[in-house]
Amino acid sequence: MSEPQGFFPRFGNALFDHRKLVLLIVMLITAWFAWHIPAVRMLSDFADLLPQQHPYIKLHNSIRDTFGGANIITMAVEVEEGTVFTNETLSRIQRITDGMDANLKTLLQRFSRSFLKGLLRCHKQASILGII
């Protein structure tokens, strides 16, 4: 019988001719991977997977650290004279807050349930922080 031609037939024959060596190599590789299993880390936080040296991620982290999260709407109302604690200014703040709440409710009706959970979590966090 003639010797097979081509790479794959010769490679297959070499594997069968040296099956004990191939089995030993496979077992050693398997043992090496099994030995390193304790060092495997599972990163489940999406933020851990972001490139921390990128300027946008640095800005995101700065906003998150300053305001308690990056998925929060923060507004400032400034008056030209006096204090913000007047009936006119406080009613303006109330109208802005009510308008944002109405818009949030409209948005909530449009998105899927999983997205809603994230928005509600952000809204709840903003409410706790006294932002809205």
C-alpha positions, 0 to 999 in steps of 0.5 A: 500500500502506498504512502498517503499524499497530502498534509492531512492524511499524513498528519492523521497517520502520525497521530495514530502512530504516536497515539501514546505521546499524543495522549500524554501531551493532551493530558499535560495540557489539560493538567496545566489548564486545571492547575490554573483554574483558581486564577481565573477571574469572572468579571461581571461588572461592565465597568470593569471591562471598560478601558480605564485610561480612555478620556471618556471613561475617566470623565464617566468615572469622575461624573459617577464619583461626583454625583453618585452615578452617571445615569442621573440628570442633574440640573442647577437653577440659578437666580440673578439676584437674591436667593433661590428660596422665593415662591417664583423660583421654587415654583419654577423648580417644581414645574421643571421637576414635574415636566421631567417626571412626565417625560420619564413616564412617557419614556417608560411606556415605550421601552422594554421591561429590562430597560425599565428596571434600569431607568427606575433604579436610576430614578429611585437613586435620584429621588433618594439623593434629592435630585428629583 
